[in-house]
Amino acid sequence: MTLPAASWLLSVSVATAQSPPPWIDPGDVPIPVHANSVLAIHDEVPVFESPEASAKRRGVLAADIPLPFFAFRRGPGCAGRWIGIGPSAWVCQDKITLSHSQPVPASFSTYRESKNGLPYPYFFVGRRGSWGYVHLRSVDVSMPDQNYEPGFAVAIVQEREHNRELYGRTTRGYWVPMRDLNPARPTTFHGEVVRDGLLDFVWIHSAQARALSKPMAHAAKQDNLVRFQWLRVEEEKIVAGHAYYRIGENRWVSDRDARKPSLAPPPDEIRPGERWIDIHLDSQTLVAYEGDRPVYATLVSTGRGRQNTPFATPFGVHRIWVKLLTSSMGNLQDERASDLYLIEDVPFVQFFHKGVGLHAAFWHDRFGNVRSHGCVNLAPYDAQWLFAFTSPRLPAGWRAILPHEHSESTIVRVR
């Protein structure tokens, strides 16, 4: 956390504890005495840098989480008043309600960390497709409000029985018959915390990998190796353009079957101890650093296109330009697409170059191999870990945040 960000959170917690009166324009209507916090009336309520609708966006709020307020001001673009909820953070009163609830502390997390790395249970629509209804009472009575094609993915936040049939409510508020949905089964693979600063290990990424008796392609094959198996490397040799890793006495594995993360010097922009992320396309690995010290490493799936093509993960030094707790991804607006797809609420999205970013992928387990349309696919647990690692940090009650002078963003290098 940067010092300005820490100061912001400290000021919020102190102000909440002391409950000072909020600042209002002289002569304006007083704030109701029962009001202790503000609540966003729906997800995605925008937060602006200053009290005007033309100001830069800071992020968006999550619904129904009580947040502190510090000031009320009149300004353009809001029929009510603009409400200050933090330094350079304003929301329009038209989009919120005043609440008697005490605000959540600054340490509150908008999402719960989970063992599998997913903020919700996810499901895929079955081969017959399905329908969604805003109201359960409309089922079998009126036309459905939403159509779901086979293979679409949804997050379910509530289940309820209606006419002896179970329905699930999506994050968008549609009730879908659970009989039409198949549960997602995310990979159990995840990366490793690097405790000694050494990247002396590999992961097996091939399902047909076998240990070799010698560091050569035609050496005698030994025991089978398990995909995603983690193995310590005792020695490395380059033979005929390929790396071979010794993983035991007379036991080697080729870089055709294993992925090894490698140490890399920080970009020039990195300050001592600053957090940053290094993505190596050839090895399909990601390493998170603090300065020149690696602290976490994992496998990824990057874009399957060559550089300077639409499905490439672009080389270069980038900065995260927005972090979103979830974001839907699909091609429903592409009139040229022959196969439509939609994945609602893709978790832990961090865009660093236009529409290219880091995010969880619960729909495949091909980590260590190129696969995506350009984004860096992560195992869900890894995506959750990295979302907490990077800056800007997601403030209490927010669903998305953009960088600001209070919260500089993390560098992501692709090489």
Secondary structure, 3 states (H helix, E strand, C coil): CCHHHHHHHHHHHHHHHHCCCCEECCCCCCCCCCCCEEEECCCCEEEECCCCCCCCEEEEECECCCECCCEEECCCCCCCCEEEEECCEEEEHHHEEEECCCCCCCCCCCCCCCCCCCCCCEEEECCCCEEEECCHHHCCCCCCCEEECCCCEEEEEEEEEECCEEEEEECCCCEEEHHHEEECCCCCCCCEECCCCCCCEEEECCCCCEEECCCCCCCCEEEECCCCCEEECCEEEEECCEEEEEEECCEEEECCCEECCCCCCCCCCCCCCCEEEEEECCCCEEEEEECCEEEEEEECECECCCCCCCCCCCCEEEECCEEEEEEEEECCCCCCCCCCCEEEEEEEEEEEECCEEEEECCCCCCCCCCCECCCEEECHHHHHHHHHHCCCCCCCCEEEECCECCECCCEEEEC
